Amino acid sequence: MRTLFLYPLFPPTFWSYEKILELVNRKVLLPPLGLVTVAALLPQHWEMKLVDRNVRDVTTEEWEWAELVVISGMIVQKADMAVQIAEAKRRGLPVAVGGPFASSTPDAPELELADFKVLDEGEITLPQFVEAIERGDRSGRFSANGEKPDVTSTPVPRFDLLDFDAYDSMSVQFSRGCPFQCEFCDIIVLYGRKPRTKTPEQLLAELNRLYELGWRRSIFLVDDNFIGNKRNAKLLLPALRDWLSERGYPFSFATEASVDLASDDELMQMMSECRFEAVFLGIETPDEASLSVAGKHQNTRSSLEEAVDRITANGIRVMAGFIIGFDGETAGAGDRIVRFVTRTGIPAAMMGMLQALPNTGLWHRLEKEGRLIQEKADARGVNQTNLLNFEPTRPIRQIANEYVEAFCALYEPNAYIDRVTHYYRKLGIPRWHAFHDPRRSDRPSLPTVTDLRALAIVIWRQGIKRDTRWRFWRSLLSIARCNPKNLEQFLVVLAHNEHFMEYRSIVTREIADQLASLPPEAPAATADLQAVG
């Protein structure tokens, strides 16, 4: 069976990093791990090709070669999913869809042309799909009916199907699921509240395969909570450290974790020894009342600022997500987020307005209360440029204005340099240096021509052309003196604002456009947003 895997387009988002990727000649931040995992779960005698539409278009020859098209994606990719399904059907090809969007909303209109809907986790439903194909079935819908697979049987993904040169980082997965009950989160709906992990041997086999294929850059562990099962994470990390040390630390890592990471010194130290350079935390808001309303009680048990500082002191850079628009939220929430981010120094602070995702606790509560805005709920937007898809407890224009003002304040170029400098003054020295023997490494120790070109562009823009010039040089010298081992990472993080500055204008414009379509008082709100931009 000649199988063509298609990964749909993403719209510009906070994490798309287009301007940064341009600097280093990459196309996309991360590859479609789900599709290469599906490829490994399908019969290996099938012929397979993969096209990531974020990298390039499908060729005529690839369409003509295919006997089956497999498409997977997230909610934010649904528009292009519909386009690709329609094109495949126009060419007379059977289409199978799966992934988070299909699993959460299998009856969405964007998926109506698909022949096969392979829902939930593929370890259970893909064998059902293969049986149907081998029987000659022309359509089908396959569900796990609430069952969660044992991921210790999941094979090594087909990384060989990827164009490594197109990606800035690689993706692997250690665990699925999260033990918490945040009302707005769909992870526990899709993957359950009992975190399931692979064995250390499994994960090392995946890393070994990437190593054999020549990968030598960063890796993102796409777990929604890497420490959801702390016991198993602690079993993995010593084996991972030894594997890395034997090969001269060819990879660095980033992942997502809950804030309670900060309460476990042993775990933070072990992660630092394994070259975990960054961790994304769902902080959401510094307002304790909003955290309680959202069911995010784990963030109320200790000081969030202290938690950020403890993780930072271990040499792990904190990235964080923030949300505005919770029920009962009082005016000034956006400004409180800005003050929190400024005090902690978190460089990458993602903000968005609250969205009710399908089948979450929040979705069901708002539906029961009659507060879902149906046309927006049906659109199911999850980008950072979407208005809330429900009726909030305070004026939507007030929330939207606060959001745009806060986002613009966070990524104003001078404020960003000050914040990143403040952060890198306190970022600890990563512990992996103590285990690193450069003689064992085959990772280039000197910067490439691409690296030097990117550095030159950042210096020109931030250190010469813009009014940030004096701040840039003063900050650079400051970090070179007080934290030289983190100087390279400091420069990379400064470069990130090339993307955030542009995304700032996208947020301002798109929110203003949406407010302009609301009832009469919208023009005044739009004017406020234009003034902010």
VEXKOLTOR-460740 format. One line per 10 residues: number of its first residue (from 1); for each residue x, y, z of C-alpha. Coordinates in nm, 2 decimals. Example, Ala and Ser with C-alpha at 12.3 -4.5 7.8 and 13.67 -1.06 7.14 Angstrom:
2
1	1.23,-0.45,0.78 | 1.37,-0.11,0.71 $
***
This chain:
533
1	0.00,0.00,0.00 | 0.16,0.32,-0.12 | 0.08,0.56,0.17 | 0.12,0.94,0.16 | 0.13,1.11,0.50 | 0.03,1.47,0.50 | 0.08,1.72,0.78 | -0.13,2.03,0.73 | -0.03,2.40,0.75 | -0.01,2.60,1.07 $
11	-0.12,2.96,1.07 | 0.13,3.20,1.23 | 0.14,3.15,1.61 | 0.34,3.25,1.91 | 0.55,2.93,1.86 | 0.59,2.94,1.48 | 0.91,3.15,1.51 | 0.92,3.23,1.13 | 1.17,3.52,1.17 | 1.40,3.31,1.39 $
21	1.39,3.01,1.16 | 1.48,3.23,0.86 | 1.80,3.33,1.04 | 1.92,2.97,1.07 | 1.79,2.84,0.73 | 1.52,2.62,0.89 | 1.16,2.59,0.78 | 0.98,2.47,1.09 | 1.04,2.45,1.46 | 0.92,2.08,1.52 $
31	0.83,1.78,1.30 | 0.51,1.58,1.30 | 0.59,1.32,1.56 | 0.24,1.18,1.55 | 0.26,1.09,1.18 | 0.60,0.92,1.21 | 0.47,0.73,1.50 | 0.17,0.62,1.30 | 0.40,0.52,1.02 | 0.58,0.29,1.26 $
41	0.26,0.14,1.38 | 0.14,0.05,1.03 | 0.26,-0.26,0.84 | 0.62,-0.20,0.75 | 0.59,-0.36,0.41 | 0.38,-0.06,0.30 | 0.56,0.20,0.10 | 0.56,0.54,0.28 | 0.63,0.90,0.20 | 0.57,1.20,0.42 $
51	0.51,1.56,0.32 | 0.50,1.83,0.59 | 0.31,2.12,0.42 | 0.48,2.36,0.66 | 0.81,2.26,0.48 | 0.69,2.22,0.12 | 0.39,2.15,-0.11 | 0.29,1.80,-0.23 | 0.42,1.73,-0.58 | 0.20,1.60,-0.86 $
61	0.42,1.29,-0.87 | 0.35,1.22,-0.50 | -0.02,1.25,-0.55 | 0.00,1.02,-0.85 | 0.22,0.77,-0.66 | -0.02,0.75,-0.36 | -0.28,0.47,-0.31 | -0.38,0.60,0.04 | -0.36,0.94,0.21 | -0.32,0.97,0.58 $
71	-0.37,1.31,0.74 | -0.33,1.41,1.11 | -0.33,1.75,1.28 | -0.44,1.97,1.56 | -0.74,2.20,1.59 | -0.53,2.50,1.47 | -0.45,2.31,1.15 | -0.81,2.22,1.06 | -0.85,2.47,0.77 | -0.57,2.31,0.57 $
81	-0.68,1.96,0.67 | -1.00,2.03,0.49 | -0.82,2.16,0.18 | -0.59,1.85,0.17 | -0.88,1.60,0.22 | -1.07,1.77,-0.06 | -0.77,1.76,-0.29 | -0.71,1.39,-0.22 | -1.08,1.31,-0.29 | -1.07,1.51,-0.61 $
91	-0.79,1.28,-0.72 | -0.99,0.97,-0.63 | -0.78,0.87,-0.33 | -0.91,0.72,0.00 | -0.83,0.94,0.30 | -0.78,0.84,0.66 | -0.77,1.11,0.93 | -0.67,1.10,1.29 | -0.49,1.30,1.56 | -0.61,1.55,1.82 $
101	-0.86,1.74,1.60 | -1.03,1.43,1.46 | -1.03,1.26,1.80 | -1.19,1.55,1.98 | -1.44,1.65,1.71 | -1.48,1.35,1.47 | -1.80,1.50,1.32 | -1.64,1.84,1.24 | -1.74,1.96,0.89 | -1.38,1.99,0.79 $
111	-1.35,1.61,0.82 | -1.68,1.51,0.65 | -1.51,1.40,0.32 | -1.27,1.16,0.50 | -1.33,0.79,0.43 | -1.17,0.66,0.75 | -1.16,0.82,1.09 | -0.89,0.66,1.31 | -0.96,0.82,1.65 | -0.79,0.82,1.99 $
121	-0.45,0.65,2.03 | -0.32,0.46,1.74 | -0.18,0.17,1.93 | -0.54,0.06,1.97 | -0.72,0.19,1.66 | -0.46,0.15,1.39 | -0.48,-0.23,1.39 | -0.86,-0.20,1.35 | -0.79,0.03,1.05 | -0.54,-0.20,0.89 $
131	-0.78,-0.50,0.93 | -1.05,-0.29,0.75 | -0.81,-0.20,0.47 | -0.71,-0.56,0.42 | -1.08,-0.66,0.41 | -1.13,-0.42,0.13 | -1.35,-0.18,0.33 | -1.39,0.16,0.18 | -1.48,0.35,0.49 | -1.48,0.31,0.87 $
141	-1.47,0.48,1.21 | -1.24,0.33,1.47 | -1.24,0.43,1.84 | -1.07,0.30,2.15 | -1.39,0.35,2.35 | -1.21,0.49,2.65 | -0.93,0.24,2.66 | -0.58,0.37,2.69 | -0.29,0.17,2.55 | 0.03,0.06,2.72 $
151	0.29,0.28,2.55 | 0.57,0.04,2.64 | 0.48,-0.15,2.32 | 0.50,0.16,2.10 | 0.77,0.12,1.83 | 1.05,0.36,1.74 | 0.90,0.63,1.52 | 0.99,0.64,1.15 | 1.23,0.94,1.19 | 1.38,0.84,0.85 $
161	1.07,0.98,0.67 | 1.16,1.33,0.79 | 1.38,1.60,0.62 | 1.61,1.68,0.91 | 1.74,1.99,0.75 | 1.40,2.15,0.76 | 1.36,2.14,1.14 | 1.51,2.34,1.41 | 1.44,2.08,1.68 | 1.33,1.71,1.69 $
171	1.04,1.57,1.88 | 1.02,1.26,2.10 | 0.77,1.15,2.36 | 0.82,0.98,2.69 | 0.48,1.00,2.85 | 0.11,1.06,2.78 | -0.15,1.20,3.02 | -0.15,1.43,3.32 | -0.26,1.37,3.68 | -0.42,1.72,3.73 $
181	-0.78,1.84,3.65 | -0.75,2.18,3.50 | -1.10,2.27,3.38 | -0.98,2.42,3.04 | -0.73,2.15,2.94 | -0.81,1.88,2.68 | -0.50,1.67,2.75 | -0.68,1.47,3.02 | -0.98,1.43,2.78 | -0.76,1.29,2.50 $
191	-0.50,1.10,2.71 | -0.63,1.05,3.06 | -0.53,1.15,3.41 | -0.30,0.85,3.47 | 0.04,0.93,3.30 | 0.17,0.64,3.10 | 0.54,0.63,3.02 | 0.77,0.44,2.80 | 1.06,0.25,2.95 | 1.41,0.41,2.97 $
201	1.53,0.15,2.71 | 1.25,0.26,2.47 | 1.34,0.63,2.49 | 1.71,0.56,2.45 | 1.63,0.35,2.15 | 1.45,0.64,1.99 | 1.75,0.87,2.07 | 1.99,0.62,1.94 | 1.79,0.61,1.61 | 1.81,0.99,1.58 $
211	2.18,0.97,1.66 | 2.23,0.71,1.39 | 2.05,0.92,1.14 | 2.28,1.21,1.21 | 2.07,1.44,1.43 | 2.29,1.66,1.65 | 2.06,1.95,1.77 | 1.79,2.01,2.03 | 1.51,1.77,2.11 | 1.17,1.86,2.25 $
221	1.00,1.60,2.47 | 0.65,1.67,2.37 | 0.50,1.52,2.69 | 0.22,1.75,2.83 | 0.37,1.69,3.17 | 0.71,1.52,3.17 | 0.70,1.49,3.55 | 0.34,1.36,3.57 | 0.49,1.03,3.68 | 0.79,1.15,3.88 $
231	0.89,0.80,3.97 | 0.94,0.69,3.61 | 1.10,1.02,3.52 | 1.36,0.96,3.79 | 1.42,0.61,3.65 | 1.48,0.75,3.30 | 1.71,1.04,3.38 | 2.01,0.86,3.52 | 2.01,0.63,3.22 | 1.97,0.93,2.99 $
241	2.26,1.11,3.15 | 2.49,0.81,3.10 | 2.38,0.78,2.74 | 2.45,1.14,2.67 | 2.78,1.15,2.86 | 2.91,0.85,2.66 | 2.84,1.04,2.33 | 2.96,1.38,2.44 | 2.61,1.53,2.49 | 2.50,1.54,2.13 $
251	2.15,1.67,2.22 | 2.00,1.93,2.44 | 1.64,1.90,2.57 | 1.33,2.10,2.64 | 0.99,1.98,2.77 | 0.67,2.08,2.95 | 0.61,2.02,3.32 | 0.38,2.13,3.60 | 0.50,2.39,3.85 | 0.55,2.14,4.12 $
261	0.88,2.06,3.95 | 1.02,2.34,4.17 | 0.95,2.15,4.48 | 1.17,1.85,4.39 | 1.54,1.95,4.40 | 1.65,1.60,4.31 | 1.44,1.60,3.99 | 1.56,1.95,3.89 | 1.92,1.85,3.94 | 1.88,1.53,3.74 $
271	1.72,1.72,3.45 | 2.00,1.98,3.45 | 2.25,1.69,3.44 | 2.07,1.56,3.13 | 2.10,1.90,2.95 | 1.74,2.01,2.99 | 1.79,2.37,2.88 | 1.43,2.48,2.90 | 1.09,2.38,3.05 | 0.75,2.52,2.97 $
281	0.52,2.58,3.27 | 0.15,2.64,3.26 | 0.15,2.93,3.51 | -0.18,3.07,3.35 | -0.22,3.37,3.59 | -0.07,3.51,3.91 | -0.44,3.56,4.04 | -0.50,3.28,4.29 | -0.87,3.32,4.27 | -0.87,3.25,3.89 $
291	-0.64,2.95,3.94 | -0.90,2.80,4.18 | -1.19,2.87,3.95 | -1.00,2.69,3.67 | -0.92,2.39,3.89 | -0.55,2.46,3.87 | -0.50,2.41,4.25 | -0.14,2.28,4.21 | -0.04,2.64,4.12 | -0.18,2.78,4.45 $
301	0.02,2.56,4.69 | 0.33,2.78,4.69 | 0.47,3.10,4.55 | 0.48,3.10,4.17 | 0.76,3.35,4.17 | 0.97,3.14,4.40 | 0.90,2.83,4.19 | 1.03,3.01,3.87 | 1.34,3.12,4.06 | 1.42,2.77,4.19 $
311	1.40,2.62,3.85 | 1.61,2.90,3.70 | 1.87,2.85,3.97 | 1.92,2.50,3.84 | 2.02,2.62,3.50 | 1.68,2.54,3.33 | 1.53,2.83,3.14 | 1.16,2.88,3.22 | 0.90,2.94,2.94 | 0.55,2.99,3.05 $
321	0.19,3.01,2.94 | -0.06,3.27,3.06 | -0.44,3.31,3.01 | -0.67,3.60,3.04 | -1.05,3.58,3.07 | -1.12,3.34,3.36 | -1.46,3.36,3.53 | -1.47,3.62,3.81 | -1.14,3.78,3.69 | -1.11,4.14,3.79 $
331	-0.99,4.43,3.57 | -0.62,4.47,3.54 | -0.54,4.10,3.49 | -0.32,4.17,3.19 | -0.12,4.42,3.38 | -0.08,4.18,3.67 | 0.06,3.92,3.42 | 0.31,4.18,3.28 | 0.43,4.27,3.64 | 0.47,3.90,3.72 $
341	0.67,3.82,3.40 | 0.88,4.13,3.46 | 0.96,4.04,3.82 | 1.05,3.68,3.73 | 1.22,3.77,3.40 | 1.06,3.49,3.21 | 1.18,3.55,2.85 | 0.91,3.36,2.65 | 0.57,3.43,2.81 | 0.29,3.30,2.58 $
351	-0.04,3.48,2.63 | -0.39,3.40,2.50 | -0.75,3.45,2.58 | -0.93,3.16,2.74 | -1.08,2.91,2.49 | -1.34,2.64,2.58 | -1.20,2.33,2.40 | -1.43,2.05,2.29 | -1.54,1.81,2.57 | -1.33,1.97,2.84 $
361	-1.48,2.04,3.18 | -1.50,2.41,3.08 | -1.68,2.33,2.76 | -1.95,2.12,2.93 | -2.00,2.38,3.21 | -2.04,2.67,2.97 | -2.26,2.47,2.74 | -2.48,2.39,3.04 | -2.49,2.76,3.14 | -2.58,2.86,2.79 $
371	-2.26,3.08,2.76 | -2.09,2.92,2.46 | -2.10,3.15,2.16 | -2.20,2.88,1.91 | -2.04,3.02,1.59 | -1.71,3.07,1.77 | -1.73,2.74,1.96 | -1.79,2.57,1.63 | -1.48,2.75,1.48 | -1.29,2.61,1.78 $
381	-1.00,2.85,1.73 | -0.71,2.79,1.97 | -0.46,3.05,1.83 | -0.34,3.34,2.04 | -0.53,3.58,1.81 | -0.88,3.44,1.89 | -1.14,3.62,2.11 | -1.30,3.41,2.38 | -1.55,3.16,2.24 | -1.79,3.21,2.53 $
391	-1.96,3.50,2.72 | -1.71,3.61,2.99 | -1.80,3.75,3.33 | -1.66,4.09,3.24 | -1.67,4.29,2.91 | -1.50,4.12,2.63 | -1.35,4.44,2.50 | -1.20,4.51,2.83 | -1.04,4.16,2.83 | -0.92,4.20,2.46 $
401	-0.77,4.55,2.52 | -0.59,4.42,2.83 | -0.46,4.12,2.64 | -0.32,4.33,2.35 | -0.17,4.59,2.58 | 0.00,4.32,2.79 | 0.14,4.13,2.49 | 0.27,4.45,2.33 | 0.43,4.56,2.66 | 0.60,4.22,2.71 $
411	0.76,4.23,2.37 | 0.85,4.60,2.34 | 1.22,4.57,2.23 | 1.38,4.76,2.52 | 1.16,4.59,2.78 | 1.24,4.25,2.64 | 1.62,4.31,2.65 | 1.59,4.43,3.01 | 1.38,4.13,3.11 | 1.61,3.87,2.94 $
421	1.91,4.03,3.10 | 1.75,4.02,3.44 | 1.67,3.66,3.38 | 2.02,3.55,3.27 | 2.18,3.73,3.56 | 2.02,3.46,3.78 | 2.02,3.16,3.55 | 2.23,2.89,3.71 | 2.52,2.71,3.55 | 2.38,2.38,3.39 $
431	2.50,2.07,3.58 | 2.57,1.87,3.26 | 2.90,2.05,3.21 | 3.04,1.84,3.50 | 2.97,1.52,3.30 | 3.07,1.65,2.96 | 3.39,1.52,2.80 | 3.44,1.72,2.47 | 3.67,1.45,2.34 | 3.36,1.22,2.32 $
441	3.15,1.46,2.12 | 3.11,1.46,1.74 | 2.88,1.77,1.77 | 3.05,2.07,1.61 | 3.21,2.29,1.89 | 3.26,2.59,1.66 | 2.98,2.81,1.52 | 2.88,2.74,1.16 | 2.86,3.00,0.88 | 2.48,3.00,0.93 $
451	2.53,3.07,1.30 | 2.76,3.35,1.24 | 2.53,3.50,0.98 | 2.24,3.49,1.22 | 2.45,3.65,1.49 | 2.55,3.93,1.26 | 2.19,4.00,1.16 | 2.08,4.02,1.53 | 2.38,4.25,1.61 | 2.29,4.47,1.32 $
461	1.92,4.50,1.41 | 1.94,4.51,1.79 | 2.29,4.65,1.85 | 2.32,4.91,1.57 | 2.01,4.99,1.37 | 1.74,5.02,1.65 | 1.72,5.24,1.96 | 1.80,4.93,2.16 | 2.17,4.96,2.06 | 2.30,5.08,2.40 $
471	2.09,4.84,2.60 | 2.20,4.55,2.37 | 2.57,4.61,2.42 | 2.54,4.69,2.79 | 2.34,4.37,2.85 | 2.58,4.16,2.64 | 2.88,4.28,2.83 | 2.70,4.23,3.16 | 2.61,3.86,3.09 | 2.96,3.80,2.94 $
481	3.10,3.90,3.28 | 2.86,3.75,3.52 | 2.73,3.43,3.34 | 2.96,3.35,3.05 | 2.86,2.98,3.03 | 2.51,3.09,2.93 | 2.62,3.37,2.69 | 2.54,3.18,2.38 | 2.19,3.09,2.50 | 2.14,3.45,2.60 $
491	2.21,3.57,2.25 | 1.97,3.31,2.11 | 1.69,3.42,2.34 | 1.75,3.79,2.25 | 1.71,3.68,1.88 | 1.37,3.54,1.96 | 1.22,3.88,1.98 | 1.27,3.92,1.61 | 0.97,3.69,1.59 | 0.77,3.83,1.89 $
501	0.80,4.18,1.75 | 0.63,4.08,1.43 | 0.38,3.86,1.61 | 0.29,4.16,1.83 | 0.15,4.34,1.52 | -0.04,4.02,1.41 | -0.21,4.00,1.75 | -0.30,4.37,1.75 | -0.44,4.36,1.40 | -0.64,4.04,1.42 $
511	-0.79,4.11,1.76 | -0.89,4.46,1.63 | -1.05,4.30,1.33 | -1.26,4.07,1.54 | -1.37,4.35,1.78 | -1.47,4.55,1.48 | -1.72,4.28,1.39 | -1.89,4.30,1.73 | -2.19,4.52,1.81 | -2.19,4.90,1.80 $
521	-1.94,5.00,2.07 | -1.66,4.80,1.89 | -1.51,5.10,1.70 | -1.39,5.27,2.02 | -1.23,4.94,2.13 | -1.07,4.91,1.79 | -0.93,5.26,1.82 | -0.78,5.17,2.15 | -0.61,4.87,2.00 | -0.47,5.07,1.71 $
531	-0.32,5.32,1.95 | -0.15,5.03,2.14 | -0.01,4.88,1.82 $
***
